[in-house]
């Protein structure tokens, strides 16, 4: 994807996340706005420093990462913890690989996983039902623009429902948001059509295995993204072997 295309995608994703973030601030109070401001400062600041050091054009994807992370953090989260997790997530999950479009994991998932692992006493916040509902228009818009691999999110939901025997967990809004905006990252998800279904099913199974909570959804998304290139390679190898068998018939 070209630089202008990545800019357009980032702006569209930020617009899709604006409504659920506004609802979250309305429900959680001013503290949520402060957390969002810190997320924005940390993410955008890290991108500005890296792009300046590498003499590359600036990116606006830091806004998207900040919005995603802020949705999963409580309004009373210490700001230094917010800044540390976001900076490390953006740097280790995206910038060290060359920026948006070159990494294989979501910086938002990386930041949230770092936060959950580094500060276990400060649990991730479970987004409210109203926040998840407010995200539906944006998710639908991204699907319509073909910037959200819906197969991955749907496969994750199906796998989770089957493996959890149809039980609806209390943290289902967090699971839905994680599936749409962490797991279904267009640059971190599997690329092949079949691979996306396998990738999503893997994430759904991992989320059940990890306990079905907010942190479970985050770690399931991140680990599935690590395996996404291998899934695509396996799918492509299977198709190549099938074509060779047909050629010899």
PESULNOR-V620785 format. One record per backbone hydrogen bond with DSSP energy under -0.5 kcal/mol. NH is the residue of the N-H (numbers start at 1). CO is the residue of the C=O. If there is no record, write none. Layout:
BEGIN
NH/CO + NH/CO
END
This chain:
BEGIN
6/2 + 7/3 + 8/4 + 9/5 + 10/6 + 11/7 + 12/8 + 13/9 + 14/10 + 15/11 + 16/12 + 17/13 + 18/14 + 18/15 + 19/15 + 21/17 + 22/18 + 23/19 + 24/20 + 25/21 + 26/22 + 27/23 + 28/24 + 29/25 + 32/29 + 33/29 + 34/30 + 35/31 + 36/32 + 37/33 + 38/34 + 39/35 + 40/36 + 41/37 + 42/38 + 43/39 + 44/40 + 45/41 + 46/42 + 47/43 + 48/44 + 49/45 + 50/46 + 51/47 + 52/48 + 53/49 + 54/50 + 55/52 + 56/51 + 63/60 + 64/60 + 65/61 + 66/62 + 67/63 + 68/64 + 69/65 + 70/66 + 71/67 + 72/68 + 72/69 + 73/70 + 77/74 + 81/78 + 82/78 + 83/79 + 84/80 + 85/81 + 86/82 + 87/83 + 88/84 + 89/85 + 90/86 + 91/87 + 92/88 + 93/89 + 94/90 + 95/90 + 96/91 + 97/94 + 98/95 + 99/94 + 102/99 + 103/99 + 105/93 + 110/106 + 111/107 + 112/108 + 113/109 + 114/110 + 115/111 + 116/112 + 117/113 + 118/114 + 119/115 + 122/119 + 123/121 + 125/72 + 127/125 + 132/128 + 133/129 + 134/130 + 135/131 + 136/133 + 138/134 + 139/135 + 140/136 + 141/137 + 142/138 + 143/139 + 144/140 + 145/141 + 146/143 + 147/142 + 148/142 + 149/184 + 150/148 + 152/149 + 153/149 + 154/150 + 155/151 + 156/152 + 157/153 + 158/154 + 159/155 + 160/156 + 161/157 + 162/158 + 163/159 + 164/160 + 165/162 + 166/161 + 167/164 + 169/167 + 172/169 + 174/171 + 175/171 + 176/172 + 177/173 + 178/174 + 179/175 + 180/176 + 181/177 + 182/178 + 183/178 + 184/179 + 185/182 + 188/185 + 189/185 + 196/192 + 197/193 + 198/194 + 199/195 + 200/196 + 201/197 + 202/198 + 203/199 + 204/200 + 205/201 + 206/202 + 207/203 + 208/204 + 209/205 + 210/206 + 211/208 + 212/207 + 217/213 + 218/214 + 219/215 + 220/216 + 221/217 + 222/218 + 223/219 + 224/220 + 225/221 + 226/222 + 227/223 + 228/224 + 229/225 + 231/227 + 232/228 + 233/229 + 234/230 + 235/231 + 236/232 + 237/233 + 238/234 + 239/235 + 240/236 + 241/237 + 242/238 + 243/239 + 244/240 + 245/241 + 246/242 + 247/243 + 248/244 + 249/246
END
